[in-house]
Amino acid sequence: MLIVHVHINVKPECVDAFREATIENASKSIEEPGIARFDFLAQQDDPTKFLLVEVYADPAAAASHKNTAHYAKWRDAVAPLMAEPRSSVKFTNVFPGESSW
Amino acid sequence: MLIVHVHINVKPECVDAFREATIENASKSIEEPGIARFDFLAQQDDPTKFLLVEVYADPAAAASHKNTAHYAKWRDAVAPLMAEPRSSVKFTNVFPGESSW
């Protein structure tokens, strides 16, 4: 499995537009066959900070996601809304095992 | 819901002991009634960095977790294994809604 956490800082005046675009992207992404979770989280102590938790069956599923129409639409929509380039960290699951995602 | 991400840096010589103690804690924590997920993740580019993804029904469930015997055992077991104090970030779910955890 491949778990990717994407950290995103949004311009304060763009928070509502970012949330709307990202809910749409997450709703479509979770329907992809190789995606087990696609969680969109808001940091509690800062309304401009968000995290995407993307849980892929394997690296091929992550690559496939980048080729979808909904990813391209989201990427272009949020480009002007972000305060800085987003960053990501890759993880492997230790617990639970693959069957519990 | 309350989602807590706990970032932990472990001493290089303590990684195996840390993984063993944390798998035990996660296995017991996921059985708590107010805990929807308790994921233990390893950062891919640094074998000493780990993340706990703790998904609670509410803040009361998070407080209750701190009162369990398995939490106390884990807390004491990992204290000498960490390279620095752990840090945590609190999140709220935007997507999906509460029923999908």
N, CA and C atoms of all chains as a GROMACS GRO file, in nm:
protein
  606
    1MET      N    1   0.084  -0.119   0.000
    1MET     CA    2   0.000   0.000   0.000
    1MET      C    3   0.088   0.125   0.000
    2LEU      N    4   0.032   0.231  -0.048
    2LEU     CA    5   0.101   0.360  -0.048
    2LEU      C    6   0.003   0.463   0.008
    3ILE      N    7   0.046   0.530   0.114
    3ILE     CA    8  -0.037   0.632   0.179
    3ILE      C    9   0.033   0.766   0.162
    4VAL      N   10  -0.037   0.861   0.102
    4VAL     CA   11   0.022   0.992   0.075
    4VAL      C   12  -0.055   1.098   0.154
    5HIS      N   13   0.018   1.176   0.231
    5HIS     CA   14  -0.043   1.290   0.301
    5HIS      C   15  -0.001   1.417   0.229
    6VAL      N   16  -0.098   1.493   0.183
    6VAL     CA   17  -0.072   1.616   0.108
    6VAL      C   18  -0.112   1.735   0.197
    7HIS      N   19  -0.013   1.817   0.230
    7HIS     CA   20  -0.034   1.934   0.316
    7HIS      C   21  -0.057   2.057   0.228
    8ILE      N   22  -0.166   2.129   0.255
    8ILE     CA   23  -0.203   2.242   0.170
    8ILE      C   24  -0.236   2.364   0.257
    9ASN      N   25  -0.170   2.475   0.230
    9ASN     CA   26  -0.200   2.603   0.294
    9ASN      C   27  -0.271   2.692   0.192
   10VAL      N   28  -0.388   2.741   0.231
   10VAL     CA   29  -0.476   2.814   0.140
   10VAL      C   30  -0.478   2.962   0.178
   11LYS      N   31  -0.491   3.048   0.076
   11LYS     CA   32  -0.507   3.191   0.104
   11LYS      C   33  -0.636   3.211   0.186
   12PRO      N   34  -0.632   3.295   0.288
   12PRO     CA   35  -0.750   3.309   0.376
   12PRO      C   36  -0.879   3.340   0.301
   13GLU      N   37  -0.871   3.421   0.199
   13GLU     CA   38  -0.993   3.460   0.126
   13GLU      C   39  -1.040   3.351   0.029
   14CYS      N   40  -0.963   3.242   0.020
   14CYS     CA   41  -0.996   3.136  -0.077
   14CYS      C   42  -1.041   3.006  -0.011
   15VAL      N   43  -1.060   3.008   0.120
   15VAL     CA   44  -1.090   2.885   0.193
   15VAL      C   45  -1.220   2.819   0.143
   16ASP      N   46  -1.325   2.898   0.126
   16ASP     CA   47  -1.453   2.840   0.084
   16ASP      C   48  -1.443   2.776  -0.054
   17ALA      N   49  -1.377   2.844  -0.146
   17ALA     CA   50  -1.362   2.790  -0.283
   17ALA      C   51  -1.276   2.664  -0.280
   18PHE      N   52  -1.172   2.665  -0.196
   18PHE     CA   53  -1.087   2.547  -0.187
   18PHE      C   54  -1.164   2.428  -0.131
   19ARG      N   55  -1.241   2.452  -0.027
   19ARG     CA   56  -1.318   2.342   0.032
   19ARG      C   57  -1.416   2.282  -0.071
   20GLU      N   58  -1.482   2.368  -0.145
   20GLU     CA   59  -1.580   2.321  -0.244
   20GLU      C   60  -1.513   2.236  -0.352
   21ALA      N   61  -1.401   2.285  -0.406
   21ALA     CA   62  -1.332   2.212  -0.513
   21ALA      C   63  -1.276   2.080  -0.461
   22THR      N   64  -1.232   2.080  -0.338
   22THR     CA   65  -1.166   1.960  -0.286
   22THR      C   66  -1.267   1.855  -0.243
   23ILE      N   67  -1.383   1.896  -0.194
   23ILE     CA   68  -1.490   1.799  -0.165
   23ILE      C   69  -1.530   1.728  -0.295
   24GLU      N   70  -1.540   1.805  -0.404
   24GLU     CA   71  -1.577   1.743  -0.532
   24GLU      C   72  -1.471   1.642  -0.577
   25ASN      N   73  -1.344   1.682  -0.565
   25ASN     CA   74  -1.237   1.591  -0.605
   25ASN      C   75  -1.233   1.465  -0.518
   26ALA      N   76  -1.247   1.482  -0.387
   26ALA     CA   77  -1.242   1.366  -0.296
   26ALA      C   78  -1.358   1.272  -0.322
   27SER      N   79  -1.478   1.329  -0.348
   27SER     CA   80  -1.597   1.247  -0.373
   27SER      C   81  -1.579   1.158  -0.495
   28LYS      N   82  -1.510   1.211  -0.597
   28LYS     CA   83  -1.488   1.132  -0.719
   28LYS      C   84  -1.368   1.038  -0.702
   29SER      N   85  -1.267   1.082  -0.631
   29SER     CA   86  -1.147   1.000  -0.615
   29SER      C   87  -1.176   0.872  -0.539
   30ILE      N   88  -1.262   0.880  -0.437
   30ILE     CA   89  -1.288   0.762  -0.354
   30ILE      C   90  -1.358   0.652  -0.434
   31GLU      N   91  -1.413   0.689  -0.552
   31GLU     CA   92  -1.475   0.589  -0.640
   31GLU      C   93  -1.374   0.517  -0.728
   32GLU      N   94  -1.248   0.564  -0.733
   32GLU     CA   95  -1.147   0.496  -0.815
   32GLU      C   96  -1.116   0.359  -0.757
   33PRO      N   97  -1.097   0.257  -0.841
   33PRO     CA   98  -1.080   0.120  -0.791
   33PRO      C   99  -0.959   0.100  -0.700
   34GLY      N  100  -0.851   0.174  -0.722
   34GLY     CA  101  -0.729   0.152  -0.643
   34GLY      C  102  -0.716   0.242  -0.522
   35ILE      N  103  -0.822   0.315  -0.488
   35ILE     CA  104  -0.816   0.410  -0.376
   35ILE      C  105  -0.905   0.360  -0.263
   36ALA      N  106  -0.843   0.335  -0.146
   36ALA     CA  107  -0.917   0.283  -0.030
   36ALA      C  108  -0.976   0.396   0.054
   37ARG      N  109  -0.903   0.505   0.067
   37ARG     CA  110  -0.954   0.623   0.138
   37ARG      C  111  -0.903   0.747   0.068
   38PHE      N  112  -0.984   0.854   0.076
   38PHE     CA  113  -0.941   0.984   0.024
   38PHE      C  114  -1.004   1.087   0.117
   39ASP      N  115  -0.940   1.107   0.231
   39ASP     CA  116  -0.996   1.191   0.337
   39ASP      C  117  -0.947   1.334   0.323
   40PHE      N  118  -1.038   1.425   0.342
   40PHE     CA  119  -1.009   1.569   0.333
   40PHE      C  120  -1.030   1.626   0.474
   41LEU      N  121  -0.920   1.670   0.536
   41LEU     CA  122  -0.923   1.712   0.677
   41LEU      C  123  -0.887   1.859   0.690
   42ALA      N  124  -0.950   1.924   0.787
   42ALA     CA  125  -0.922   2.065   0.819
   42ALA      C  126  -0.848   2.071   0.952
   43GLN      N  127  -0.735   2.143   0.954
   43GLN     CA  128  -0.658   2.156   1.078
   43GLN      C  129  -0.737   2.243   1.176
   44GLN      N  130  -0.751   2.196   1.302
   44GLN     CA  131  -0.841   2.265   1.395
   44GLN      C  132  -0.790   2.403   1.437
   45ASP      N  133  -0.659   2.422   1.447
   45ASP     CA  134  -0.610   2.548   1.501
   45ASP      C  135  -0.574   2.651   1.393
   46ASP      N  136  -0.603   2.620   1.267
   46ASP     CA  137  -0.572   2.715   1.159
   46ASP      C  138  -0.664   2.688   1.040
   47PRO      N  139  -0.763   2.775   1.016
   47PRO     CA  140  -0.863   2.749   0.912
   47PRO      C  141  -0.808   2.752   0.770
   48THR      N  142  -0.681   2.789   0.753
   48THR     CA  143  -0.623   2.791   0.618
   48THR      C  144  -0.540   2.666   0.588
   49LYS      N  145  -0.529   2.574   0.684
   49LYS     CA  146  -0.445   2.455   0.665
   49LYS      C  147  -0.531   2.330   0.652
   50PHE      N  148  -0.499   2.252   0.549
   50PHE     CA  149  -0.575   2.131   0.517
   50PHE      C  150  -0.481   2.015   0.488
   51LEU      N  151  -0.537   1.894   0.500
   51LEU     CA  152  -0.459   1.774   0.473
   51LEU      C  153  -0.544   1.676   0.392
   52LEU      N  154  -0.486   1.624   0.286
   52LEU     CA  155  -0.548   1.513   0.213
   52LEU      C  156  -0.478   1.384   0.255
   53VAL      N  157  -0.555   1.284   0.294
   53VAL     CA  158  -0.502   1.153   0.330
   53VAL      C  159  -0.545   1.056   0.221
   54GLU      N  160  -0.451   1.020   0.135
   54GLU     CA  161  -0.482   0.940   0.017
   54GLU      C  162  -0.423   0.800   0.036
   55VAL      N  163  -0.510   0.699   0.040
   55VAL     CA  164  -0.466   0.562   0.065
   55VAL      C  165  -0.484   0.480  -0.063
   56TYR      N  166  -0.371   0.444  -0.124
   56TYR     CA  167  -0.371   0.372  -0.251
   56TYR      C  168  -0.334   0.226  -0.231
   57ALA      N  169  -0.390   0.140  -0.315
   57ALA     CA  170  -0.355  -0.002  -0.310
   57ALA      C  171  -0.207  -0.022  -0.343
   58ASP      N  172  -0.155   0.061  -0.434
   58ASP     CA  173  -0.016   0.048  -0.477
   58ASP      C  174   0.024   0.176  -0.552
   59PRO      N  175   0.152   0.192  -0.583
   59PRO     CA  176   0.195   0.313  -0.654
   59PRO      C  177   0.127   0.332  -0.790
   60ALA      N  178   0.090   0.223  -0.855
   60ALA     CA  179   0.022   0.236  -0.985
   60ALA      C  180  -0.112   0.307  -0.969
   61ALA      N  181  -0.180   0.281  -0.859
   61ALA     CA  182  -0.310   0.346  -0.835
   61ALA      C  183  -0.290   0.496  -0.813
   62ALA      N  184  -0.180   0.533  -0.748
   62ALA     CA  185  -0.151   0.675  -0.728
   62ALA      C  186  -0.123   0.743  -0.862
   63ALA      N  187  -0.048   0.676  -0.947
   63ALA     CA  188  -0.019   0.731  -1.080
   63ALA      C  189  -0.147   0.743  -1.162
   64SER      N  190  -0.232   0.643  -1.152
   64SER     CA  191  -0.358   0.644  -1.227
   64SER      C  192  -0.447   0.761  -1.184
   65HIS      N  193  -0.446   0.790  -1.054
   65HIS     CA  194  -0.527   0.903  -1.004
   65HIS      C  195  -0.487   1.034  -1.071
   66LYS      N  196  -0.358   1.050  -1.094
   66LYS     CA  197  -0.310   1.175  -1.154
   66LYS      C  198  -0.355   1.189  -1.299
   67ASN      N  199  -0.403   1.081  -1.358
   67ASN     CA  200  -0.450   1.085  -1.497
   67ASN      C  201  -0.601   1.103  -1.511
   68THR      N  202  -0.670   1.120  -1.399
   68THR     CA  203  -0.816   1.134  -1.408
   68THR      C  204  -0.855   1.278  -1.440
   69ALA      N  205  -0.976   1.292  -1.497
   69ALA     CA  206  -1.029   1.426  -1.527
   69ALA      C  207  -1.055   1.505  -1.400
   70HIS      N  208  -1.103   1.436  -1.294
   70HIS     CA  209  -1.134   1.511  -1.172
   70HIS      C  210  -1.008   1.561  -1.104
   71TYR      N  211  -0.897   1.484  -1.114
   71TYR     CA  212  -0.771   1.536  -1.058
   71TYR      C  213  -0.725   1.659  -1.135
   72ALA      N  214  -0.729   1.653  -1.268
   72ALA     CA  215  -0.684   1.767  -1.349
   72ALA      C  216  -0.768   1.891  -1.320
   73LYS      N  217  -0.898   1.871  -1.307
   73LYS     CA  218  -0.988   1.984  -1.278
   73LYS      C  219  -0.954   2.046  -1.142
   74TRP      N  220  -0.932   1.960  -1.043
   74TRP     CA  221  -0.899   2.008  -0.907
   74TRP      C  222  -0.764   2.080  -0.907
   75ARG      N  223  -0.664   2.018  -0.971
   75ARG     CA  224  -0.529   2.078  -0.976
   75ARG      C  225  -0.534   2.219  -1.031
   76ASP      N  226  -0.608   2.236  -1.140
   76ASP     CA  227  -0.615   2.368  -1.202
   76ASP      C  228  -0.698   2.465  -1.119
   77ALA      N  229  -0.805   2.412  -1.057
   77ALA     CA  230  -0.894   2.500  -0.979
   77ALA      C  231  -0.824   2.553  -0.855
   78VAL      N  232  -0.742   2.470  -0.789
   78VAL     CA  233  -0.685   2.513  -0.661
   78VAL      C  234  -0.552   2.587  -0.677
   79ALA      N  235  -0.492   2.582  -0.795
   79ALA     CA  236  -0.362   2.647  -0.815
   79ALA      C  237  -0.362   2.792  -0.766
   80PRO      N  238  -0.463   2.872  -0.804
   80PRO     CA  239  -0.460   3.013  -0.759
   80PRO      C  240  -0.509   3.032  -0.615
   81LEU      N  241  -0.557   2.926  -0.552
   81LEU     CA  242  -0.615   2.938  -0.417
   81LEU      C  243  -0.514   2.911  -0.306
   82MET      N  244  -0.401   2.849  -0.343
   82MET     CA  245  -0.304   2.808  -0.243
   82MET      C  246  -0.209   2.923  -0.208
   83ALA      N  247  -0.170   2.929  -0.079
   83ALA     CA  248  -0.079   3.033  -0.033
   83ALA      C  249   0.066   3.001  -0.067
   84GLU      N  250   0.094   2.872  -0.089
   84GLU     CA  251   0.229   2.826  -0.124
   84GLU      C  252   0.215   2.688  -0.188
   85PRO      N  253   0.320   2.638  -0.255
   85PRO     CA  254   0.309   2.505  -0.315
   85PRO      C  255   0.278   2.399  -0.208
   86ARG      N  256   0.196   2.303  -0.243
   86ARG     CA  257   0.163   2.199  -0.146
   86ARG      C  258   0.281   2.102  -0.134
   87SER      N  259   0.286   2.031  -0.022
   87SER     CA  260   0.393   1.934   0.001
   87SER      C  261   0.330   1.801   0.039
   88SER      N  262   0.404   1.692   0.015
   88SER     CA  263   0.348   1.561   0.047
   88SER      C  264   0.451   1.473   0.116
   89VAL      N  265   0.401   1.377   0.194
   89VAL     CA  266   0.483   1.280   0.264
   89VAL      C  267   0.424   1.142   0.236
   90LYS      N  268   0.511   1.046   0.204
   90LYS     CA  269   0.465   0.911   0.172
   90LYS      C  270   0.487   0.817   0.292
   91PHE      N  271   0.386   0.735   0.318
   91PHE     CA  272   0.392   0.640   0.430
   91PHE      C  273   0.357   0.499   0.382
   92THR      N  274   0.398   0.402   0.464
   92THR     CA  275   0.358   0.262   0.449
   92THR      C  276   0.280   0.225   0.575
   93ASN      N  277   0.175   0.144   0.561
   93ASN     CA  278   0.101   0.101   0.680
   93ASN      C  279   0.178  -0.006   0.756
   94VAL      N  280   0.190   0.014   0.887
   94VAL     CA  281   0.243  -0.090   0.976
   94VAL      C  282   0.126  -0.165   1.039
   95PHE      N  283   0.027  -0.087   1.088
   95PHE     CA  284  -0.098  -0.144   1.142
   95PHE      C  285  -0.211  -0.051   1.105
   96PRO      N  286  -0.327  -0.098   1.062
   96PRO     CA  287  -0.356  -0.239   1.038
   96PRO      C  288  -0.301  -0.287   0.904
   97GLY      N  289  -0.319  -0.416   0.878
   97GLY     CA  290  -0.278  -0.474   0.751
   97GLY      C  291  -0.370  -0.431   0.639
   98GLU      N  292  -0.337  -0.476   0.520
   98GLU     CA  293  -0.402  -0.428   0.399
   98GLU      C  294  -0.554  -0.453   0.397
   99SER      N  295  -0.600  -0.558   0.464
   99SER     CA  296  -0.742  -0.593   0.458
   99SER      C  297  -0.829  -0.498   0.537
  100SER      N  298  -0.772  -0.411   0.618
  100SER     CA  299  -0.852  -0.324   0.706
  100SER      C  300  -0.861  -0.180   0.656
  101TRP      N  301  -0.844  -0.159   0.524
  101TRP     CA  302  -0.856  -0.026   0.467
  101TRP      C  303  -0.968  -0.024   0.365
  102MET      N  304  -1.636   1.471   1.510
  102MET     CA  305  -1.523   1.380   1.514
  102MET      C  306  -1.395   1.457   1.547
  103LEU      N  307  -1.302   1.387   1.602
  103LEU     CA  308  -1.171   1.445   1.632
  103LEU      C  309  -1.065   1.351   1.575
  104ILE      N  310  -0.980   1.404   1.489
  104ILE     CA  311  -0.874   1.324   1.428
  104ILE      C  312  -0.741   1.380   1.476
  105VAL      N  313  -0.660   1.296   1.537
  105VAL     CA  314  -0.533   1.340   1.592
  105VAL      C  315  -0.420   1.268   1.519
  106HIS      N  316  -0.326   1.346   1.466
  106HIS     CA  317  -0.206   1.289   1.405
  106HIS      C  318  -0.090   1.310   1.501
  107VAL      N  319  -0.027   1.201   1.542
  107VAL     CA  320   0.084   1.207   1.637
  107VAL      C  321   0.213   1.173   1.563
  108HIS      N  322   0.304   1.268   1.558
  108HIS     CA  323   0.432   1.251   1.488
  108HIS      C  324   0.539   1.207   1.588
  109ILE      N  325   0.608   1.099   1.555
  109ILE     CA  326   0.704   1.042   1.649
  109ILE      C  327   0.836   1.012   1.577
  110ASN      N  328   0.944   1.066   1.631
  110ASN     CA  329   1.079   1.036   1.582
  110ASN      C  330   1.147   0.944   1.683
  111VAL      N  331   1.197   0.831   1.633
  111VAL     CA  332   1.249   0.726   1.719
  111VAL      C  333   1.402   0.717   1.704
  112LYS      N  334   1.469   0.684   1.812
  112LYS     CA  335   1.614   0.661   1.805
  112LYS      C  336   1.641   0.545   1.709
  113PRO      N  337   1.739   0.557   1.621
  113PRO     CA  338   1.761   0.455   1.518
  113PRO      C  339   1.774   0.313   1.575
  114GLU      N  340   1.839   0.300   1.689
  114GLU     CA  341   1.859   0.166   1.747
  114GLU      C  342   1.734   0.114   1.818
  115CYS      N  343   1.630   0.196   1.824
  115CYS     CA  344   1.508   0.158   1.897
  115CYS      C  345   1.388   0.133   1.806
  116VAL      N  346   1.410   0.134   1.675
  116VAL     CA  347   1.298   0.123   1.582
  116VAL      C  348   1.221  -0.008   1.600
  117ASP      N  349   1.289  -0.119   1.612
  117ASP     CA  350   1.218  -0.248   1.624
  117ASP      C  351   1.134  -0.253   1.752
  118ALA      N  352   1.191  -0.208   1.863
  118ALA     CA  353   1.117  -0.208   1.990
  118ALA      C  354   0.997  -0.115   1.983
  119PHE      N  355   1.016   0.000   1.918
  119PHE     CA  356   0.905   0.095   1.904
  119PHE      C  357   0.792   0.036   1.820
  120ARG      N  358   0.829  -0.027   1.709
  120ARG     CA  359   0.726  -0.086   1.623
  120ARG      C  360   0.647  -0.193   1.699
  121GLU      N  361   0.716  -0.276   1.774
  121GLU     CA  362   0.649  -0.385   1.848
  121GLU      C  363   0.552  -0.328   1.951
  122ALA      N  364   0.598  -0.230   2.030
  122ALA     CA  365   0.512  -0.172   2.134
  122ALA      C  366   0.393  -0.100   2.074
  123THR      N  367   0.413  -0.036   1.958
  123THR     CA  368   0.306   0.045   1.900
  123THR      C  369   0.204  -0.041   1.827
  124ILE      N  370   0.248  -0.151   1.768
  124ILE     CA  371   0.151  -0.244   1.709
  124ILE      C  372   0.058  -0.299   1.819
  125GLU      N  373   0.116  -0.331   1.935
  125GLU     CA  374   0.034  -0.382   2.045
  125GLU      C  375  -0.068  -0.277   2.090
  126ASN      N  376  -0.022  -0.153   2.104
  126ASN     CA  377  -0.111  -0.044   2.147
  126ASN      C  378  -0.221  -0.020   2.043
  127ALA      N  379  -0.184  -0.015   1.917
  127ALA     CA  380  -0.283   0.011   1.812
  127ALA      C  381  -0.387  -0.101   1.805
  128SER      N  382  -0.341  -0.225   1.820
  128SER     CA  383  -0.432  -0.340   1.814
  128SER      C  384  -0.537  -0.334   1.923
  129LYS      N  385  -0.498  -0.286   2.040
  129LYS     CA  386  -0.594  -0.276   2.151
  129LYS      C  387  -0.678  -0.149   2.140
  130SER      N  388  -0.618  -0.041   2.092
  130SER     CA  389  -0.690   0.086   2.084
  130SER      C  390  -0.806   0.078   1.985
  131ILE      N  391  -0.786   0.007   1.874
  131ILE     CA  392  -0.892   0.001   1.772
  131ILE      C  393  -1.015  -0.072   1.824
  132GLU      N  394  -1.001  -0.145   1.934
  132GLU     CA  395  -1.116  -0.213   1.996
  132GLU      C  396  -1.196  -0.121   2.088
  133GLU      N  397  -1.144  -0.002   2.119
  133GLU     CA  398  -1.219   0.091   2.205
  133GLU      C  399  -1.344   0.140   2.132
  134PRO      N  400  -1.457   0.154   2.203
  134PRO     CA  401  -1.583   0.188   2.135
  134PRO      C  402  -1.582   0.323   2.063
  135GLY      N  403  -1.509   0.420   2.113
  135GLY     CA  404  -1.512   0.554   2.052
  135GLY      C  405  -1.404   0.578   1.949
  136ILE      N  406  -1.331   0.473   1.911
  136ILE     CA  407  -1.220   0.489   1.816
  136ILE      C  408  -1.256   0.421   1.684
  137ALA      N  409  -1.259   0.503   1.575
  137ALA     CA  410  -1.295   0.452   1.443
  137ALA      C  411  -1.174   0.398   1.368
  138ARG      N  412  -1.061   0.463   1.385
  138ARG     CA  413  -0.936   0.414   1.324
  138ARG      C  414  -0.821   0.445   1.419
  139PHE      N  415  -0.718   0.358   1.413
  139PHE     CA  416  -0.597   0.384   1.490
  139PHE      C  417  -0.483   0.328   1.404
  140ASP      N  418  -0.443   0.407   1.306
  140ASP     CA  419  -0.346   0.362   1.206
  140ASP      C  420  -0.204   0.397   1.248
  141PHE      N  421  -0.117   0.302   1.230
  141PHE     CA  422   0.025   0.320   1.263
  141PHE      C  423   0.102   0.316   1.131
  142LEU      N  424   0.161   0.431   1.094
  142LEU     CA  425   0.224   0.446   0.963
  142LEU      C  426   0.375   0.472   0.977
  143ALA      N  427   0.450   0.420   0.882
  143ALA     CA  428   0.595   0.442   0.877
  143ALA      C  429   0.626   0.533   0.759
  144GLN      N  430   0.702   0.639   0.784
  144GLN     CA  431   0.739   0.732   0.676
  144GLN      C  432   0.837   0.664   0.582
  145GLN      N  433   0.810   0.672   0.451
  145GLN     CA  434   0.889   0.592   0.355
  145GLN      C  435   1.033   0.638   0.342
  146ASP      N  436   1.059   0.768   0.357
  146ASP     CA  437   1.195   0.816   0.331
  146ASP      C  438   1.282   0.828   0.457
  147ASP      N  439   1.229   0.782   0.572
  147ASP     CA  440   1.306   0.790   0.696
  147ASP      C  441   1.258   0.683   0.793
  148PRO      N  442   1.335   0.576   0.812
  148PRO     CA  443   1.288   0.463   0.895
  148PRO      C  444   1.272   0.497   1.042
  149THR      N  445   1.311   0.616   1.086
  149THR     CA  446   1.295   0.654   1.227
  149THR      C  447   1.171   0.741   1.251
  150LYS      N  448   1.097   0.772   1.143
  150LYS     CA  449   0.980   0.860   1.159
  150LYS      C  450   0.850   0.784   1.140
  151PHE      N  451   0.758   0.804   1.235
  151PHE     CA  452   0.630   0.734   1.236
  151PHE      C  453   0.517   0.832   1.260
  152LEU      N  454   0.396   0.786   1.223
  152LEU     CA  455   0.277   0.868   1.244
  152LEU      C  456   0.165   0.778   1.295
  153LEU      N  457   0.099   0.824   1.400
  153LEU     CA  458  -0.026   0.761   1.445
  153LEU      C  459  -0.142   0.846   1.397
  154VAL      N  460  -0.238   0.783   1.331
  154VAL     CA  461  -0.359   0.850   1.286
  154VAL      C  462  -0.474   0.798   1.372
  155GLU      N  463  -0.519   0.881   1.465
  155GLU     CA  464  -0.618   0.839   1.564
  155GLU      C  465  -0.749   0.910   1.533
  156VAL      N  466  -0.853   0.833   1.501
  156VAL     CA  467  -0.982   0.890   1.463
  156VAL      C  468  -1.083   0.859   1.573
  157TYR      N  469  -1.122   0.963   1.644
  157TYR     CA  470  -1.213   0.949   1.758
  157TYR      C  471  -1.353   1.000   1.722
  158ALA      N  472  -1.455   0.938   1.783
  158ALA     CA  473  -1.593   0.984   1.763
  158ALA      C  474  -1.610   1.126   1.816
  159ASP      N  475  -1.541   1.158   1.925
  159ASP     CA  476  -1.552   1.290   1.986
  159ASP      C  477  -1.435   1.308   2.084
  160PRO      N  478  -1.419   1.431   2.138
  160PRO     CA  479  -1.307   1.454   2.231
  160PRO      C  480  -1.313   1.364   2.355
  161ALA      N  481  -1.434   1.326   2.397
  161ALA     CA  482  -1.445   1.239   2.515
  161ALA      C  483  -1.378   1.104   2.489
  162ALA      N  484  -1.391   1.055   2.368
  162ALA     CA  485  -1.328   0.927   2.334
  162ALA      C  486  -1.176   0.938   2.338
  163ALA      N  487  -1.125   1.054   2.298
  163ALA     CA  488  -0.979   1.076   2.304
  163ALA      C  489  -0.932   1.079   2.449
  164ALA      N  490  -1.010   1.144   2.535
  164ALA     CA  491  -0.974   1.149   2.677
  164ALA      C  492  -0.981   1.009   2.738
  165SER      N  493  -1.082   0.935   2.700
  165SER     CA  494  -1.099   0.799   2.752
  165SER      C  495  -0.981   0.709   2.714
  166HIS      N  496  -0.933   0.726   2.592
  166HIS     CA  497  -0.817   0.647   2.545
  166HIS      C  498  -0.696   0.666   2.637
  167LYS      N  499  -0.678   0.790   2.683
  167LYS     CA  500  -0.562   0.820   2.769
  167LYS      C  501  -0.572   0.752   2.906
  168ASN      N  502  -0.690   0.702   2.939
  168ASN     CA  503  -0.710   0.635   3.068
  168ASN      C  504  -0.702   0.483   3.060
  169THR      N  505  -0.671   0.430   2.942
  169THR     CA  506  -0.667   0.284   2.930
  169THR      C  507  -0.531   0.229   2.976
  170ALA      N  508  -0.534   0.102   3.014
  170ALA     CA  509  -0.410   0.036   3.057
  170ALA      C  510  -0.312   0.023   2.939
  171HIS      N  511  -0.366  -0.006   2.818
  171HIS     CA  512  -0.273  -0.022   2.705
  171HIS      C  513  -0.208   0.110   2.666
  172TYR      N  514  -0.277   0.222   2.682
  172TYR     CA  515  -0.212   0.351   2.654
  172TYR      C  516  -0.100   0.376   2.755
  173ALA      N  517  -0.129   0.354   2.882
  173ALA     CA  518  -0.027   0.378   2.986
  173ALA      C  519   0.096   0.289   2.964
  174LYS      N  520   0.070   0.164   2.926
  174LYS     CA  521   0.182   0.072   2.900
  174LYS      C  522   0.266   0.122   2.782
  175TRP      N  523   0.198   0.164   2.676
  175TRP     CA  524   0.269   0.213   2.558
  175TRP      C  525   0.348   0.340   2.589
  176ARG      N  526   0.281   0.434   2.657
  176ARG     CA  527   0.344   0.563   2.691
  176ARG      C  528   0.476   0.539   2.766
  177ASP      N  529   0.472   0.450   2.864
  177ASP     CA  530   0.591   0.423   2.943
  177ASP      C  531   0.696   0.346   2.863
  178ALA      N  532   0.649   0.254   2.778
  178ALA     CA  533   0.743   0.171   2.701
  178ALA      C  534   0.820   0.254   2.597
  179VAL      N  535   0.752   0.350   2.534
  179VAL     CA  536   0.817   0.423   2.425
  179VAL      C  537   0.894   0.546   2.472
  180ALA      N  538   0.873   0.587   2.596
  180ALA     CA  539   0.941   0.708   2.645
  180ALA      C  540   1.092   0.705   2.619
  181PRO      N  541   1.160   0.595   2.652
  181PRO     CA  542   1.305   0.594   2.629
  181PRO      C  543   1.345   0.564   2.484
  182LEU      N  544   1.248   0.535   2.398
  182LEU     CA  545   1.277   0.497   2.259
  182LEU      C  546   1.272   0.616   2.163
  183MET      N  547   1.212   0.725   2.207
  183MET     CA  548   1.191   0.840   2.119
  183MET      C  549   1.315   0.930   2.116
  184ALA      N  550   1.343   0.988   1.998
  184ALA     CA  551   1.458   1.077   1.983
  184ALA      C  552   1.428   1.217   2.035
  185GLU      N  553   1.298   1.251   2.041
  185GLU     CA  554   1.255   1.382   2.090
  185GLU      C  555   1.108   1.369   2.130
  186PRO      N  556   1.055   1.466   2.204
  186PRO     CA  557   0.913   1.456   2.241
  186PRO      C  558   0.825   1.448   2.117
  187ARG      N  559   0.718   1.368   2.123
  187ARG     CA  560   0.629   1.359   2.008
  187ARG      C  561   0.542   1.485   2.001
  188SER      N  562   0.489   1.512   1.882
  188SER     CA  563   0.403   1.628   1.862
  188SER      C  564   0.273   1.581   1.796
  189SER      N  565   0.168   1.658   1.814
  189SER     CA  566   0.041   1.617   1.755
  189SER      C  567  -0.031   1.736   1.691
  190VAL      N  568  -0.115   1.704   1.594
  190VAL     CA  569  -0.196   1.803   1.523
  190VAL      C  570  -0.339   1.750   1.522
  191LYS      N  571  -0.436   1.838   1.552
  191LYS     CA  572  -0.576   1.798   1.555
  191LYS      C  573  -0.648   1.845   1.428
  192PHE      N  574  -0.730   1.755   1.375
  192PHE     CA  575  -0.805   1.784   1.253
  192PHE      C  576  -0.954   1.752   1.272
  193THR      N  577  -1.035   1.813   1.184
  193THR     CA  578  -1.176   1.780   1.171
  193THR      C  579  -1.198   1.725   1.031
  194ASN      N  580  -1.286   1.627   1.018
  194ASN     CA  581  -1.313   1.574   0.884
  194ASN      C  582  -1.402   1.668   0.805
  195VAL      N  583  -1.362   1.698   0.681
  195VAL     CA  584  -1.447   1.771   0.587
  195VAL      C  585  -1.518   1.669   0.497
  196PHE      N  586  -1.438   1.574   0.445
  196PHE     CA  587  -1.492   1.463   0.364
  196PHE      C  588  -1.411   1.339   0.395
  197PRO      N  589  -1.470   1.223   0.411
  197PRO     CA  590  -1.615   1.200   0.410
  197PRO      C  591  -1.679   1.236   0.543
  198GLY      N  592  -1.811   1.225   0.548
  198GLY     CA  593  -1.886   1.250   0.671
  198GLY      C  594  -1.865   1.139   0.772
  199GLU      N  595  -1.928   1.158   0.886
  199GLU     CA  596  -1.903   1.072   1.002
  199GLU      C  597  -1.934   0.924   0.975
  200SER      N  598  -2.030   0.897   0.887
  200SER     CA  599  -2.073   0.759   0.867
  200SER      C  600  -1.971   0.675   0.789
  201SER      N  601  -1.870   0.739   0.732
  201SER     CA  602  -1.774   0.666   0.647
  201SER      C  603  -1.641   0.640   0.716
  202TRP      N  604  -1.640   0.636   0.849
  202TRP     CA  605  -1.517   0.606   0.922
  202TRP      C  606  -1.536   0.480   1.004
   0.00000   0.00000   0.00000
